[in-house]
Structure formats: structure tokens, C-alpha cells
Amino acid sequence: MINSEDILGKPIEVANFTTFADFTPFERQMIMAELYHNAWYDQERFEEMYELYNNWANNPVKECKFILPENNEDEKQI
């Protein structure tokens, strides 16, 4: 089994990674992929993650504009 540290490397100091933005885009993708993998293959982990999701959805940090459909007036409707 491949460990994420085999791909990403092991951080020298954990303190260097204090926010999600401190990771490279690839590292962030790997973190999200590992979360997805765990939720897919383990029902208990899915339930934990879904509970967290619901807590966050009920108390958003700020407006989530990426969820709203884009309205591009320049495009013709088919």
C-alpha cells in the first residue's frame, strides 16, 4: 500500500503547515483525495465526515459562491 508520505514527502516541521493554504495545490488535492477514499471505503468514517459537513453547512464561514449556478447572459440558450 502506498502511503501519502511516499508521494508528498514527510514535513520537516509540522509547524510549517499551520493552514490549508500552506500546502501546495498538489498536497491539498492529495489530502482531499485521501478524505474521499476514507469516506468511500469506511462507513464509520463517512458518517463522521458527513456529520462534520452538515455542521459546517449549517454554520458557513461565508457565502459559498461556487455552489450557485453561473448566469452568463452572453450565452445563447439551446
PDB file with one MODEL, atoms N, CA, C and O in Angstrom:
MODEL        1
ATOM      1  N   MET A   1       0.840  -1.184   0.000  1.00  0.00           N
ATOM      2  CA  MET A   1       0.000   0.000   0.000  1.00  0.00           C
ATOM      3  C   MET A   1       0.880   1.240   0.000  1.00  0.00           C
ATOM      4  O   MET A   1       1.856   1.324   0.745  1.00  0.00           O
ATOM      5  N   ILE A   2       0.528   2.193  -0.836  1.00  0.00           N
ATOM      6  CA  ILE A   2       1.296   3.433  -0.929  1.00  0.00           C
ATOM      7  C   ILE A   2       0.812   4.407   0.132  1.00  0.00           C
ATOM      8  O   ILE A   2      -0.386   4.661   0.262  1.00  0.00           O
ATOM      9  N   ASN A   3       1.732   4.931   0.867  1.00  0.00           N
ATOM     10  CA  ASN A   3       1.450   5.919   1.895  1.00  0.00           C
ATOM     11  C   ASN A   3       1.551   7.303   1.259  1.00  0.00           C
ATOM     12  O   ASN A   3       2.396   7.519   0.389  1.00  0.00           O
ATOM     13  N   SER A   4       0.697   8.248   1.681  1.00  0.00           N
ATOM     14  CA  SER A   4       0.750   9.596   1.113  1.00  0.00           C
ATOM     15  C   SER A   4       2.113  10.250   1.346  1.00  0.00           C
ATOM     16  O   SER A   4       2.533  11.096   0.557  1.00  0.00           O
ATOM     17  N   GLU A   5       2.805   9.866   2.419  1.00  0.00           N
ATOM     18  CA  GLU A   5       4.136  10.427   2.666  1.00  0.00           C
ATOM     19  C   GLU A   5       5.136   9.955   1.618  1.00  0.00           C
ATOM     20  O   GLU A   5       6.125  10.639   1.356  1.00  0.00           O
ATOM     21  N   ASP A   6       4.887   8.784   1.010  1.00  0.00           N
ATOM     22  CA  ASP A   6       5.762   8.309  -0.060  1.00  0.00           C
ATOM     23  C   ASP A   6       5.698   9.236  -1.263  1.00  0.00           C
ATOM     24  O   ASP A   6       6.688   9.405  -1.974  1.00  0.00           O
ATOM     25  N   ILE A   7       4.530   9.840  -1.495  1.00  0.00           N
ATOM     26  CA  ILE A   7       4.346  10.732  -2.633  1.00  0.00           C
ATOM     27  C   ILE A   7       4.685  12.168  -2.260  1.00  0.00           C
ATOM     28  O   ILE A   7       5.398  12.855  -2.992  1.00  0.00           O
ATOM     29  N   LEU A   8       4.169  12.619  -1.115  1.00  0.00           N
ATOM     30  CA  LEU A   8       4.309  14.019  -0.730  1.00  0.00           C
ATOM     31  C   LEU A   8       5.589  14.322   0.014  1.00  0.00           C
ATOM     32  O   LEU A   8       6.036  15.468   0.050  1.00  0.00           O
ATOM     33  N   GLY A   9       6.177  13.304   0.605  1.00  0.00           N
ATOM     34  CA  GLY A   9       7.316  13.532   1.478  1.00  0.00           C
ATOM     35  C   GLY A   9       6.826  13.845   2.876  1.00  0.00           C
ATOM     36  O   GLY A   9       5.666  14.210   3.068  1.00  0.00           O
ATOM     37  N   LYS A  10       7.689  13.707   3.833  1.00  0.00           N
ATOM     38  CA  LYS A  10       7.329  13.956   5.225  1.00  0.00           C
ATOM     39  C   LYS A  10       7.755  15.371   5.589  1.00  0.00           C
ATOM     40  O   LYS A  10       8.903  15.751   5.356  1.00  0.00           O
ATOM     41  N   PRO A  11       6.839  16.160   6.159  1.00  0.00           N
ATOM     42  CA  PRO A  11       7.225  17.523   6.532  1.00  0.00           C
ATOM     43  C   PRO A  11       8.338  17.521   7.575  1.00  0.00           C
ATOM     44  O   PRO A  11       8.360  16.688   8.481  1.00  0.00           O
ATOM     45  N   ILE A  12       9.253  18.461   7.430  1.00  0.00           N
ATOM     46  CA  ILE A  12      10.364  18.568   8.383  1.00  0.00           C
ATOM     47  C   ILE A  12       9.830  19.038   9.729  1.00  0.00           C
ATOM     48  O   ILE A  12      10.174  18.486  10.774  1.00  0.00           O
ATOM     49  N   GLU A  13       8.984  20.066   9.691  1.00  0.00           N
ATOM     50  CA  GLU A  13       8.369  20.583  10.910  1.00  0.00           C
ATOM     51  C   GLU A  13       6.878  20.708  10.677  1.00  0.00           C
ATOM     52  O   GLU A  13       6.446  21.317   9.698  1.00  0.00           O
ATOM     53  N   VAL A  14       6.105  20.146  11.556  1.00  0.00           N
ATOM     54  CA  VAL A  14       4.657  20.242  11.435  1.00  0.00           C
ATOM     55  C   VAL A  14       4.214  21.690  11.508  1.00  0.00           C
ATOM     56  O   VAL A  14       3.218  22.054  10.883  1.00  0.00           O
ATOM     57  N   ALA A  15       4.917  22.521  12.247  1.00  0.00           N
ATOM     58  CA  ALA A  15       4.559  23.933  12.409  1.00  0.00           C
ATOM     59  C   ALA A  15       4.568  24.676  11.075  1.00  0.00           C
ATOM     60  O   ALA A  15       3.925  25.719  10.957  1.00  0.00           O
ATOM     61  N   ASN A  16       5.284  24.164  10.064  1.00  0.00           N
ATOM     62  CA  ASN A  16       5.303  24.811   8.758  1.00  0.00           C
ATOM     63  C   ASN A  16       3.954  24.711   8.072  1.00  0.00           C
ATOM     64  O   ASN A  16       3.672  25.476   7.150  1.00  0.00           O
ATOM     65  N   PHE A  17       3.121  23.787   8.503  1.00  0.00           N
ATOM     66  CA  PHE A  17       1.829  23.569   7.884  1.00  0.00           C
ATOM     67  C   PHE A  17       0.736  23.912   8.887  1.00  0.00           C
ATOM     68  O   PHE A  17       0.117  23.021   9.470  1.00  0.00           O
ATOM     69  N   THR A  18       0.501  25.196   9.085  1.00  0.00           N
ATOM     70  CA  THR A  18      -0.476  25.624  10.075  1.00  0.00           C
ATOM     71  C   THR A  18      -1.828  25.930   9.452  1.00  0.00           C
ATOM     72  O   THR A  18      -2.832  25.968  10.162  1.00  0.00           O
ATOM     73  N   THR A  19      -1.880  26.148   8.145  1.00  0.00           N
ATOM     74  CA  THR A  19      -3.143  26.384   7.453  1.00  0.00           C
ATOM     75  C   THR A  19      -3.182  25.524   6.201  1.00  0.00           C
ATOM     76  O   THR A  19      -2.151  25.050   5.723  1.00  0.00           O
ATOM     77  N   PHE A  20      -4.376  25.332   5.684  1.00  0.00           N
ATOM     78  CA  PHE A  20      -4.545  24.547   4.459  1.00  0.00           C
ATOM     79  C   PHE A  20      -3.795  25.197   3.302  1.00  0.00           C
ATOM     80  O   PHE A  20      -3.287  24.502   2.422  1.00  0.00           O
ATOM     81  N   ALA A  21      -3.723  26.518   3.299  1.00  0.00           N
ATOM     82  CA  ALA A  21      -3.042  27.250   2.230  1.00  0.00           C
ATOM     83  C   ALA A  21      -1.529  27.042   2.243  1.00  0.00           C
ATOM     84  O   ALA A  21      -0.862  27.316   1.246  1.00  0.00           O
ATOM     85  N   ASP A  22      -0.982  26.563   3.356  1.00  0.00           N
ATOM     86  CA  ASP A  22       0.455  26.319   3.427  1.00  0.00           C
ATOM     87  C   ASP A  22       0.889  25.134   2.562  1.00  0.00           C
ATOM     88  O   ASP A  22       2.058  25.020   2.195  1.00  0.00           O
ATOM     89  N   PHE A  23      -0.056  24.261   2.242  1.00  0.00           N
ATOM     90  CA  PHE A  23       0.270  23.115   1.403  1.00  0.00           C
ATOM     91  C   PHE A  23       0.246  23.526  -0.062  1.00  0.00           C
ATOM     92  O   PHE A  23      -0.440  24.477  -0.437  1.00  0.00           O
ATOM     93  N   THR A  24       0.993  22.811  -0.879  1.00  0.00           N
ATOM     94  CA  THR A  24       0.965  23.077  -2.316  1.00  0.00           C
ATOM     95  C   THR A  24      -0.380  22.621  -2.867  1.00  0.00           C
ATOM     96  O   THR A  24      -1.075  21.839  -2.219  1.00  0.00           O
ATOM     97  N   PRO A  25      -0.759  23.095  -4.052  1.00  0.00           N
ATOM     98  CA  PRO A  25      -2.020  22.624  -4.640  1.00  0.00           C
ATOM     99  C   PRO A  25      -2.061  21.094  -4.760  1.00  0.00           C
ATOM    100  O   PRO A  25      -3.107  20.492  -4.516  1.00  0.00           O
ATOM    101  N   PHE A  26      -0.960  20.469  -5.126  1.00  0.00           N
ATOM    102  CA  PHE A  26      -0.914  19.008  -5.232  1.00  0.00           C
ATOM    103  C   PHE A  26      -1.146  18.356  -3.876  1.00  0.00           C
ATOM    104  O   PHE A  26      -1.890  17.381  -3.773  1.00  0.00           O
ATOM    105  N   GLU A  27      -0.516  18.890  -2.840  1.00  0.00           N
ATOM    106  CA  GLU A  27      -0.696  18.338  -1.500  1.00  0.00           C
ATOM    107  C   GLU A  27      -2.143  18.482  -1.033  1.00  0.00           C
ATOM    108  O   GLU A  27      -2.692  17.573  -0.410  1.00  0.00           O
ATOM    109  N   ARG A  28      -2.756  19.624  -1.335  1.00  0.00           N
ATOM    110  CA  ARG A  28      -4.166  19.815  -0.969  1.00  0.00           C
ATOM    111  C   ARG A  28      -5.047  18.813  -1.704  1.00  0.00           C
ATOM    112  O   ARG A  28      -5.981  18.263  -1.121  1.00  0.00           O
ATOM    113  N   GLN A  29      -4.757  18.572  -2.976  1.00  0.00           N
ATOM    114  CA  GLN A  29      -5.520  17.582  -3.741  1.00  0.00           C
ATOM    115  C   GLN A  29      -5.365  16.196  -3.136  1.00  0.00           C
ATOM    116  O   GLN A  29      -6.334  15.441  -3.062  1.00  0.00           O
ATOM    117  N   MET A  30      -4.171  15.858  -2.708  1.00  0.00           N
ATOM    118  CA  MET A  30      -3.933  14.541  -2.117  1.00  0.00           C
ATOM    119  C   MET A  30      -4.658  14.399  -0.783  1.00  0.00           C
ATOM    120  O   MET A  30      -5.171  13.323  -0.474  1.00  0.00           O
ATOM    121  N   ILE A  31      -4.709  15.460   0.007  1.00  0.00           N
ATOM    122  CA  ILE A  31      -5.438  15.424   1.277  1.00  0.00           C
ATOM    123  C   ILE A  31      -6.918  15.176   1.005  1.00  0.00           C
ATOM    124  O   ILE A  31      -7.537  14.327   1.646  1.00  0.00           O
ATOM    125  N   MET A  32      -7.482  15.918   0.053  1.00  0.00           N
ATOM    126  CA  MET A  32      -8.894  15.749  -0.274  1.00  0.00           C
ATOM    127  C   MET A  32      -9.158  14.360  -0.860  1.00  0.00           C
ATOM    128  O   MET A  32     -10.190  13.755  -0.571  1.00  0.00           O
ATOM    129  N   ALA A  33      -8.250  13.857  -1.668  1.00  0.00           N
ATOM    130  CA  ALA A  33      -8.410  12.521  -2.240  1.00  0.00           C
ATOM    131  C   ALA A  33      -8.380  11.454  -1.143  1.00  0.00           C
ATOM    132  O   ALA A  33      -9.133  10.481  -1.201  1.00  0.00           O
ATOM    133  N   GLU A  34      -7.522  11.633  -0.158  1.00  0.00           N
ATOM    134  CA  GLU A  34      -7.452  10.670   0.941  1.00  0.00           C
ATOM    135  C   GLU A  34      -8.727  10.708   1.789  1.00  0.00           C
ATOM    136  O   GLU A  34      -9.207   9.665   2.233  1.00  0.00           O
ATOM    137  N   LEU A  35      -9.273  11.901   2.013  1.00  0.00           N
ATOM    138  CA  LEU A  35     -10.551  12.004   2.723  1.00  0.00           C
ATOM    139  C   LEU A  35     -11.652  11.290   1.947  1.00  0.00           C
ATOM    140  O   LEU A  35     -12.441  10.543   2.524  1.00  0.00           O
ATOM    141  N   TYR A  36     -11.703  11.522   0.644  1.00  0.00           N
ATOM    142  CA  TYR A  36     -12.695  10.868  -0.209  1.00  0.00           C
ATOM    143  C   TYR A  36     -12.535   9.354  -0.146  1.00  0.00           C
ATOM    144  O   TYR A  36     -13.519   8.628  -0.003  1.00  0.00           O
ATOM    145  N   HIS A  37     -11.319   8.887  -0.249  1.00  0.00           N
ATOM    146  CA  HIS A  37     -11.017   7.455  -0.195  1.00  0.00           C
ATOM    147  C   HIS A  37     -11.502   6.843   1.121  1.00  0.00           C
ATOM    148  O   HIS A  37     -12.130   5.785   1.125  1.00  0.00           O
ATOM    149  N   ASN A  38     -11.211   7.507   2.221  1.00  0.00           N
ATOM    150  CA  ASN A  38     -11.623   7.000   3.531  1.00  0.00           C
ATOM    151  C   ASN A  38     -13.142   6.965   3.663  1.00  0.00           C
ATOM    152  O   ASN A  38     -13.693   6.008   4.207  1.00  0.00           O
ATOM    153  N   ALA A  39     -13.821   7.997   3.173  1.00  0.00           N
ATOM    154  CA  ALA A  39     -15.282   8.033   3.251  1.00  0.00           C
ATOM    155  C   ALA A  39     -15.905   6.969   2.354  1.00  0.00           C
ATOM    156  O   ALA A  39     -16.945   6.404   2.692  1.00  0.00           O
ATOM    157  N   TRP A  40     -15.282   6.696   1.227  1.00  0.00           N
ATOM    158  CA  TRP A  40     -15.814   5.716   0.279  1.00  0.00           C
ATOM    159  C   TRP A  40     -15.723   4.291   0.823  1.00  0.00           C
ATOM    160  O   TRP A  40     -16.643   3.493   0.644  1.00  0.00           O
ATOM    161  N   TYR A  41     -14.623   3.980   1.478  1.00  0.00           N
ATOM    162  CA  TYR A  41     -14.370   2.601   1.877  1.00  0.00           C
ATOM    163  C   TYR A  41     -14.684   2.285   3.336  1.00  0.00           C
ATOM    164  O   TYR A  41     -14.556   1.132   3.750  1.00  0.00           O
ATOM    165  N   ASP A  42     -15.089   3.270   4.121  1.00  0.00           N
ATOM    166  CA  ASP A  42     -15.366   3.007   5.528  1.00  0.00           C
ATOM    167  C   ASP A  42     -16.617   3.784   5.948  1.00  0.00           C
ATOM    168  O   ASP A  42     -16.607   5.015   5.993  1.00  0.00           O
ATOM    169  N   GLN A  43     -17.685   3.059   6.252  1.00  0.00           N
ATOM    170  CA  GLN A  43     -18.967   3.677   6.595  1.00  0.00           C
ATOM    171  C   GLN A  43     -18.862   4.575   7.816  1.00  0.00           C
ATOM    172  O   GLN A  43     -19.454   5.654   7.836  1.00  0.00           O
ATOM    173  N   GLU A  44     -18.124   4.155   8.833  1.00  0.00           N
ATOM    174  CA  GLU A  44     -17.979   4.965  10.046  1.00  0.00           C
ATOM    175  C   GLU A  44     -17.276   6.283   9.738  1.00  0.00           C
ATOM    176  O   GLU A  44     -17.677   7.334  10.239  1.00  0.00           O
ATOM    177  N   ARG A  45     -16.251   6.231   8.933  1.00  0.00           N
ATOM    178  CA  ARG A  45     -15.542   7.462   8.564  1.00  0.00           C
ATOM    179  C   ARG A  45     -16.427   8.365   7.713  1.00  0.00           C
ATOM    180  O   ARG A  45     -16.397   9.587   7.858  1.00  0.00           O
ATOM    181  N   PHE A  46     -17.221   7.755   6.819  1.00  0.00           N
ATOM    182  CA  PHE A  46     -18.165   8.543   6.037  1.00  0.00           C
ATOM    183  C   PHE A  46     -19.131   9.280   6.963  1.00  0.00           C
ATOM    184  O   PHE A  46     -19.378  10.472   6.781  1.00  0.00           O
ATOM    185  N   GLU A  47     -19.676   8.576   7.952  1.00  0.00           N
ATOM    186  CA  GLU A  47     -20.635   9.188   8.868  1.00  0.00           C
ATOM    187  C   GLU A  47     -20.009  10.326   9.651  1.00  0.00           C
ATOM    188  O   GLU A  47     -20.654  11.350   9.874  1.00  0.00           O
ATOM    189  N   GLU A  48     -18.758  10.165  10.075  1.00  0.00           N
ATOM    190  CA  GLU A  48     -18.052  11.242  10.775  1.00  0.00           C
ATOM    191  C   GLU A  48     -17.887  12.451   9.858  1.00  0.00           C
ATOM    192  O   GLU A  48     -18.115  13.590  10.264  1.00  0.00           O
ATOM    193  N   MET A  49     -17.490  12.184   8.624  1.00  0.00           N
ATOM    194  CA  MET A  49     -17.254  13.259   7.678  1.00  0.00           C
ATOM    195  C   MET A  49     -18.569  13.950   7.305  1.00  0.00           C
ATOM    196  O   MET A  49     -18.613  15.172   7.165  1.00  0.00           O
ATOM    197  N   TYR A  50     -19.628  13.170   7.145  1.00  0.00           N
ATOM    198  CA  TYR A  50     -20.921  13.740   6.788  1.00  0.00           C
ATOM    199  C   TYR A  50     -21.483  14.583   7.928  1.00  0.00           C
ATOM    200  O   TYR A  50     -22.109  15.615   7.687  1.00  0.00           O
ATOM    201  N   GLU A  51     -21.262  14.152   9.159  1.00  0.00           N
ATOM    202  CA  GLU A  51     -21.687  14.944  10.317  1.00  0.00           C
ATOM    203  C   GLU A  51     -20.942  16.277  10.344  1.00  0.00           C
ATOM    204  O   GLU A  51     -21.544  17.322  10.592  1.00  0.00           O
ATOM    205  N   LEU A  52     -19.646  16.241  10.093  1.00  0.00           N
ATOM    206  CA  LEU A  52     -18.860  17.479  10.026  1.00  0.00           C
ATOM    207  C   LEU A  52     -19.371  18.369   8.899  1.00  0.00           C
ATOM    208  O   LEU A  52     -19.533  19.577   9.077  1.00  0.00           O
ATOM    209  N   TYR A  53     -19.624  17.767   7.738  1.00  0.00           N
ATOM    210  CA  TYR A  53     -20.152  18.526   6.604  1.00  0.00           C
ATOM    211  C   TYR A  53     -21.463  19.222   6.982  1.00  0.00           C
ATOM    212  O   TYR A  53     -21.637  20.409   6.706  1.00  0.00           O
ATOM    213  N   ASN A  54     -22.371  18.496   7.604  1.00  0.00           N
ATOM    214  CA  ASN A  54     -23.659  19.081   7.999  1.00  0.00           C
ATOM    215  C   ASN A  54     -23.489  20.196   9.023  1.00  0.00           C
ATOM    216  O   ASN A  54     -24.182  21.211   8.955  1.00  0.00           O
ATOM    217  N   ASN A  55     -22.575  20.016   9.967  1.00  0.00           N
ATOM    218  CA  ASN A  55     -22.294  21.084  10.938  1.00  0.00           C
ATOM    219  C   ASN A  55     -21.801  22.340  10.238  1.00  0.00           C
ATOM    220  O   ASN A  55     -22.237  23.448  10.553  1.00  0.00           O
ATOM    221  N   TRP A  56     -20.893  22.164   9.291  1.00  0.00           N
ATOM    222  CA  TRP A  56     -20.344  23.305   8.564  1.00  0.00           C
ATOM    223  C   TRP A  56     -21.380  23.913   7.636  1.00  0.00           C
ATOM    224  O   TRP A  56     -21.431  25.135   7.496  1.00  0.00           O
ATOM    225  N   ALA A  57     -22.208  23.094   6.997  1.00  0.00           N
ATOM    226  CA  ALA A  57     -23.232  23.607   6.090  1.00  0.00           C
ATOM    227  C   ALA A  57     -24.259  24.442   6.848  1.00  0.00           C
ATOM    228  O   ALA A  57     -24.791  25.411   6.307  1.00  0.00           O
ATOM    229  N   ASN A  58     -24.538  24.078   8.088  1.00  0.00           N
ATOM    230  CA  ASN A  58     -25.489  24.832   8.903  1.00  0.00           C
ATOM    231  C   ASN A  58     -24.882  26.083   9.520  1.00  0.00           C
ATOM    232  O   ASN A  58     -25.609  26.937  10.026  1.00  0.00           O
ATOM    233  N   ASN A  59     -23.570  26.200   9.484  1.00  0.00           N
ATOM    234  CA  ASN A  59     -22.882  27.359  10.038  1.00  0.00           C
ATOM    235  C   ASN A  59     -21.721  27.727   9.107  1.00  0.00           C
ATOM    236  O   ASN A  59     -20.557  27.548   9.465  1.00  0.00           O
ATOM    237  N   PRO A  60     -22.044  28.247   7.901  1.00  0.00           N
ATOM    238  CA  PRO A  60     -20.976  28.513   6.928  1.00  0.00           C
ATOM    239  C   PRO A  60     -20.041  29.632   7.371  1.00  0.00           C
ATOM    240  O   PRO A  60     -20.437  30.549   8.091  1.00  0.00           O
ATOM    241  N   VAL A  61     -18.796  29.536   6.925  1.00  0.00           N
ATOM    242  CA  VAL A  61     -17.799  30.558   7.225  1.00  0.00           C
ATOM    243  C   VAL A  61     -18.161  31.846   6.503  1.00  0.00           C
ATOM    244  O   VAL A  61     -18.098  32.932   7.078  1.00  0.00           O
ATOM    245  N   LYS A  62     -18.539  31.714   5.240  1.00  0.00           N
ATOM    246  CA  LYS A  62     -19.006  32.848   4.450  1.00  0.00           C
ATOM    247  C   LYS A  62     -19.803  32.291   3.282  1.00  0.00           C
ATOM    248  O   LYS A  62     -19.889  31.075   3.106  1.00  0.00           O
ATOM    249  N   GLU A  63     -20.376  33.162   2.498  1.00  0.00           N
ATOM    250  CA  GLU A  63     -21.202  32.730   1.376  1.00  0.00           C
ATOM    251  C   GLU A  63     -20.395  31.843   0.418  1.00  0.00           C
ATOM    252  O   GLU A  63     -19.258  32.162   0.072  1.00  0.00           O
ATOM    253  N   CYS A  64     -20.985  30.754   0.008  1.00  0.00           N
ATOM    254  CA  CYS A  64     -20.324  29.824  -0.916  1.00  0.00           C
ATOM    255  C   CYS A  64     -20.782  30.125  -2.336  1.00  0.00           C
ATOM    256  O   CYS A  64     -21.787  29.583  -2.797  1.00  0.00           O
ATOM    257  N   LYS A  65     -20.062  30.969  -3.015  1.00  0.00           N
ATOM    258  CA  LYS A  65     -20.459  31.364  -4.361  1.00  0.00           C
ATOM    259  C   LYS A  65     -20.259  30.245  -5.378  1.00  0.00           C
ATOM    260  O   LYS A  65     -20.919  30.238  -6.417  1.00  0.00           O
ATOM    261  N   PHE A  66     -19.371  29.311  -5.104  1.00  0.00           N
ATOM    262  CA  PHE A  66     -19.124  28.236  -6.059  1.00  0.00           C
ATOM    263  C   PHE A  66     -20.297  27.272  -6.165  1.00  0.00           C
ATOM    264  O   PHE A  66     -20.345  26.479  -7.104  1.00  0.00           O
ATOM    265  N   ILE A  67     -21.238  27.314  -5.237  1.00  0.00           N
ATOM    266  CA  ILE A  67     -22.398  26.430  -5.271  1.00  0.00           C
ATOM    267  C   ILE A  67     -23.491  27.017  -6.167  1.00  0.00           C
ATOM    268  O   ILE A  67     -24.283  26.267  -6.739  1.00  0.00           O
ATOM    269  N   LEU A  68     -23.545  28.322  -6.294  1.00  0.00           N
ATOM    270  CA  LEU A  68     -24.572  28.968  -7.089  1.00  0.00           C
ATOM    271  C   LEU A  68     -24.292  28.780  -8.579  1.00  0.00           C
ATOM    272  O   LEU A  68     -23.144  28.886  -9.011  1.00  0.00           O
ATOM    273  N   PRO A  69     -25.334  28.501  -9.368  1.00  0.00           N
ATOM    274  CA  PRO A  69     -25.111  28.360 -10.812  1.00  0.00           C
ATOM    275  C   PRO A  69     -24.714  29.695 -11.422  1.00  0.00           C
ATOM    276  O   PRO A  69     -25.195  30.751 -11.009  1.00  0.00           O
ATOM    277  N   GLU A  70     -23.837  29.631 -12.403  1.00  0.00           N
ATOM    278  CA  GLU A  70     -23.413  30.851 -13.077  1.00  0.00           C
ATOM    279  C   GLU A  70     -24.485  31.264 -14.069  1.00  0.00           C
ATOM    280  O   GLU A  70     -25.083  30.418 -14.735  1.00  0.00           O
ATOM    281  N   ASN A  71     -24.724  32.550 -14.168  1.00  0.00           N
ATOM    282  CA  ASN A  71     -25.691  33.077 -15.112  1.00  0.00           C
ATOM    283  C   ASN A  71     -24.932  33.935 -16.101  1.00  0.00           C
ATOM    284  O   ASN A  71     -24.606  35.087 -15.814  1.00  0.00           O
ATOM    285  N   ASN A  72     -24.651  33.376 -17.261  1.00  0.00           N
ATOM    286  CA  ASN A  72     -23.910  34.095 -18.282  1.00  0.00           C
ATOM    287  C   ASN A  72     -24.896  34.572 -19.334  1.00  0.00           C
ATOM    288  O   ASN A  72     -25.390  33.780 -20.136  1.00  0.00           O
ATOM    289  N   GLU A  73     -25.178  35.844 -19.329  1.00  0.00           N
ATOM    290  CA  GLU A  73     -26.174  36.417 -20.236  1.00  0.00           C
ATOM    291  C   GLU A  73     -25.702  36.388 -21.682  1.00  0.00           C
ATOM    292  O   GLU A  73     -26.525  36.478 -22.593  1.00  0.00           O
ATOM    293  N   ASP A  74     -24.400  36.265 -21.916  1.00  0.00           N
ATOM    294  CA  ASP A  74     -23.862  36.270 -23.279  1.00  0.00           C
ATOM    295  C   ASP A  74     -24.101  34.955 -24.001  1.00  0.00           C
ATOM    296  O   ASP A  74     -24.083  34.917 -25.231  1.00  0.00           O
ATOM    297  N   GLU A  75     -24.325  33.881 -23.266  1.00  0.00           N
ATOM    298  CA  GLU A  75     -24.520  32.571 -23.887  1.00  0.00           C
ATOM    299  C   GLU A  75     -25.966  32.428 -24.344  1.00  0.00           C
ATOM    300  O   GLU A  75     -26.896  32.836 -23.647  1.00  0.00           O
ATOM    301  N   LYS A  76     -26.136  31.847 -25.517  1.00  0.00           N
ATOM    302  CA  LYS A  76     -27.469  31.602 -26.035  1.00  0.00           C
ATOM    303  C   LYS A  76     -28.004  30.313 -25.423  1.00  0.00           C
ATOM    304  O   LYS A  76     -27.276  29.331 -25.283  1.00  0.00           O
ATOM    305  N   GLN A  77     -29.270  30.326 -25.064  1.00  0.00           N
ATOM    306  CA  GLN A  77     -29.903  29.128 -24.525  1.00  0.00           C
ATOM    307  C   GLN A  77     -30.272  28.204 -25.677  1.00  0.00           C
ATOM    308  O   GLN A  77     -30.751  28.660 -26.716  1.00  0.00           O
ATOM    309  N   ILE A  78     -30.053  26.928 -25.498  1.00  0.00           N
ATOM    310  CA  ILE A  78     -30.366  25.947 -26.545  1.00  0.00           C
ATOM    311  C   ILE A  78     -31.759  25.429 -26.342  1.00  0.00           C
ATOM    312  O   ILE A  78     -32.225  24.591 -27.114  1.00  0.00           O
TER     313      ILE A  78
ENDMDL
END
